[in-house]
Amino acid sequence: MISDSPIPSVVPAGRMARMRQPVLGLSGGLELRPWRRSDANVLVAAGQDPAIRRWTLLHVDSPEDARERIDRMHERWQTELSAMWAIARTEGGEAAGLIGWSGIDLKGGGAEIVYWVLPAVRGGGVAVEATKRVSRWALDDLGLHRLRLCHSVANPASCRVAVKAGYSLEGTMRSALLHADGWHHQHLHALVQGDIGI
Ligand SMILES: CC(C)(COP(=O)(O)OP(=O)(O)OC[C@H]1O[C@@H](n2cnc3c(N)ncnc32)[C@H](O)[C@@H]1OP(=O)(O)O)[C@@H](O)C(=O)NCCC(=O)NCCS
């Protein structure tokens, strides 16, 4: 017999829009905070970094384009589609990276993480710590069920971040993303509500 009771949304619509985007503390004088229009030059710099361009396909035309992107980040929080934080210094407030959730699906309880950090702050564990922090927020505070982390199989640094942040490798998605040099296979990692390790 087919039940007529619909499966409820994993997270009720409106929960995220009603939340104020929190500031999340990190170690080492860093924090995660909402992007500001005054961070536009950091987005422009990120768009010129070869590794960020290569692996995130970020392309920023100008400071005005960057400001529009920052405005859209805030709109997408309100429309519950994505949630982006700046990885920033607590003192002085300078942004040095981005981390957050794209493709938020409150009804289905999922989202995909995106991140980059500028070269000056790479190699010190920032990406791993920030990944764990936003993952705890997504599972515990927002109430999502399953978080995805996808990266090109040719990007070992991102694979290391995934594993160190507790995301299990679930498989390889063939020809999953078109890069400048052609189609790349991607690793699919995931963290599910109840997993240990974060
Ligand atoms: C991926 C990225 C965010 C990592 O940032 P980070 O702050 O250096 O990361 P962490 O310091 O937290 O950890 C990086 C880990 O990757 C390892 N790593 C770095 N480069 C590596 C490489 N080429 N091969 C293998 N491992 C590598 C580091 O040794 C470290 O692991 P360890 O602590 O066990 O030594 C950063 O390199 C970046 O912004 N890259 C460009 C954008 C990008 O690739 N985004 C992800 C798209 S899916």
The ligand as a MOL file (V3000), in Angstrom:
LIG
                    3D

  0  0  0     0  0            999 V3000
M  V30 BEGIN CTAB
M  V30 COUNTS 48 50 0 0 0
M  V30 BEGIN ATOM
M  V30 1 C 43.2960 22.8380 -1.2910 0
M  V30 2 C 43.6430 24.0170 -0.3710 0
M  V30 3 C 42.3630 24.7070 0.0560 0
M  V30 4 C 44.3680 23.4560 0.8440 0
M  V30 5 O 44.6040 24.5370 1.7230 0
M  V30 6 P 45.6620 24.4110 2.9280 0
M  V30 7 O 45.3690 25.4850 3.9070 0
M  V30 8 O 47.0290 24.3040 2.3930 0
M  V30 9 O 45.2370 23.0310 3.5360 0
M  V30 10 P 45.7330 22.4090 4.8890 0
M  V30 11 O 47.0120 23.0540 5.3330 0
M  V30 12 O 44.5490 22.4270 5.8260 0
M  V30 13 O 46.0270 20.8910 4.4770 0
M  V30 14 C 46.6110 20.6260 3.2520 0
M  V30 15 C 47.0800 19.1730 3.2520 0
M  V30 16 O 47.3010 18.8580 1.8930 0
M  V30 17 C 48.6360 18.4630 1.7340 0
M  V30 18 N 49.0710 18.8760 0.4150 0
M  V30 19 C 49.2770 20.1260 -0.0370 0
M  V30 20 N 49.6850 20.0790 -1.3250 0
M  V30 21 C 49.7330 18.7550 -1.6620 0
M  V30 22 C 50.0720 18.0500 -2.8450 0
M  V30 23 N 50.4190 18.6890 -3.9620 0
M  V30 24 N 50.0210 16.7060 -2.8110 0
M  V30 25 C 49.6310 16.0410 -1.7040 0
M  V30 26 N 49.2690 16.6570 -0.5520 0
M  V30 27 C 49.3440 17.9980 -0.5420 0
M  V30 28 C 49.3890 19.1460 2.8290 0
M  V30 29 O 50.6300 18.5010 3.0770 0
M  V30 30 C 48.4030 18.9980 3.9680 0
M  V30 31 O 48.4160 17.6950 4.5090 0
M  V30 32 P 49.2760 17.3470 5.8280 0
M  V30 33 O 48.7850 18.2830 6.8980 0
M  V30 34 O 48.9630 15.9180 6.1020 0
M  V30 35 O 50.7090 17.6070 5.4970 0
M  V30 36 C 44.5750 25.0400 -1.0590 0
M  V30 37 O 45.7110 24.3750 -1.5350 0
M  V30 38 C 43.9040 25.7850 -2.1890 0
M  V30 39 O 43.2680 26.8100 -1.9800 0
M  V30 40 N 44.0490 25.2690 -3.4270 0
M  V30 41 C 43.4480 25.8960 -4.5980 0
M  V30 42 C 41.9250 25.7880 -4.5890 0
M  V30 43 C 41.4340 24.3650 -4.4460 0
M  V30 44 O 42.0810 23.4080 -4.8560 0
M  V30 45 N 40.2280 24.2370 -3.8510 0
M  V30 46 C 39.5750 22.9640 -3.7030 0
M  V30 47 C 38.8350 22.6400 -4.9460 0
M  V30 48 S 38.0390 21.0580 -4.7920 0
M  V30 END ATOM
M  V30 BEGIN BOND
M  V30 1 1 1 2
M  V30 2 1 2 3
M  V30 3 1 2 4
M  V30 4 1 2 36
M  V30 5 1 4 5
M  V30 6 1 5 6
M  V30 7 2 6 7
M  V30 8 1 6 8
M  V30 9 1 6 9
M  V30 10 1 9 10
M  V30 11 2 10 11
M  V30 12 1 10 12
M  V30 13 1 10 13
M  V30 14 1 13 14
M  V30 15 1 14 15
M  V30 16 1 15 16
M  V30 17 1 15 30
M  V30 18 1 16 17
M  V30 19 1 17 18
M  V30 20 1 17 28
M  V30 21 1 18 19
M  V30 22 1 18 27
M  V30 23 2 19 20
M  V30 24 1 20 21
M  V30 25 1 21 22
M  V30 26 2 21 27
M  V30 27 1 22 23
M  V30 28 2 22 24
M  V30 29 1 24 25
M  V30 30 2 25 26
M  V30 31 1 26 27
M  V30 32 1 28 29
M  V30 33 1 28 30
M  V30 34 1 30 31
M  V30 35 1 31 32
M  V30 36 2 32 33
M  V30 37 1 32 34
M  V30 38 1 32 35
M  V30 39 1 36 37
M  V30 40 1 36 38
M  V30 41 2 38 39
M  V30 42 1 38 40
M  V30 43 1 40 41
M  V30 44 1 41 42
M  V30 45 1 42 43
M  V30 46 2 43 44
M  V30 47 1 43 45
M  V30 48 1 45 46
M  V30 49 1 46 47
M  V30 50 1 47 48
M  V30 END BOND
M  V30 END CTAB
M  END
